[in-house]
């Protein structure tokens, strides 16, 4: 590349700092601007991470700065308009999840963006946590056998109990009509597909434990995969983890195959226990940097690498719609209390 890609971020809320910090470590890019309706928040974030320009108006940003990529870190209801503003100017897009307030609007975003000659990726960073990349290599090498039996993940966040639930970090969680699956479960839908392949059907029980919020904060979801494997996601944001940092791995995982088991612990340790043998720890690199093992950096580096090399993204818009289809099936299952088949 003759010059670095110029990037601007729109949105200076809680999660934006992870995006901005990660961009500053990617040598192929230059982060030139931050935009937010709240000038004070934009200025503070820019000052912290040495970003030269701030804006409060997206049109002014797009008209005045010659940017290659727009990183959208705003609320889901703004994504359609922001994506189109960028696409109409030939600007490539990386967009945070949730992609849209509804499945229909998410499909509209993808369909309309596909009419333009630009690159588009959803910022689904969970699968980029280093433990999942390591676990994927173990599964692909048949480290616990050639047949996957099951995945079990237990999540207890402890940030959603009491009258002040979510107020200190993401207060908008309190009024979201859909919470646990829409905001958190979507990560695990994508990660389970990354590890185990396509989903055949789902069954879900969802409920609200904290009466001060609007949406569901607890649930158990059963995934049945085309391969014959199964997964259980057992999660709530109300009860607490015993982990010193519940937001590192967000829980613990057990994966069983016909040759043994893989375990992920709260501190990021990954172990393998082959049948008839003792549990042993797998050596790999993971650090408590940025967010959840530096997954934001890993994803954004993937975006840049694929852009430069003209390779497909792991989380393209079209690919991500399958996650949202499964998300909708989970809500349907919980409402109707029956197994819902996923269209193949």
Buried (B, 14 or more C-beta within 10 A) or exposed (E): EEEBBBBBBBBBBEBBBBBBBBBBEBEEBBBBBBBBBEEEBBBBBBEEBEBEBBBBEBEEBBEEBEBBBBBBBBEBEBBBEBBBBBBEEEBBBBBBBBBBBBBEBBBBBBEBBBEBEBBBBBBBBBBBBBBBBBBBEBBEEEBBBEEBBBBBBBBBBBBBBEEEBBEEEBEEBBEBEBBBBBBBBBBBBBBBBBBBEEBBBBBBEBEBBBEBBEBBBBBBBBBBBEEEBBBBBBBBBBBEBEBEEBBBBBBBBBBBBEBBBBBBBBEBBBBBBBEEEEEEEBEBEBEEBBBBBBBBBBBBBBBBEBBEEEEEBBBBBBBBBBBBBBBBBBBEBBEEEEBBEBEE
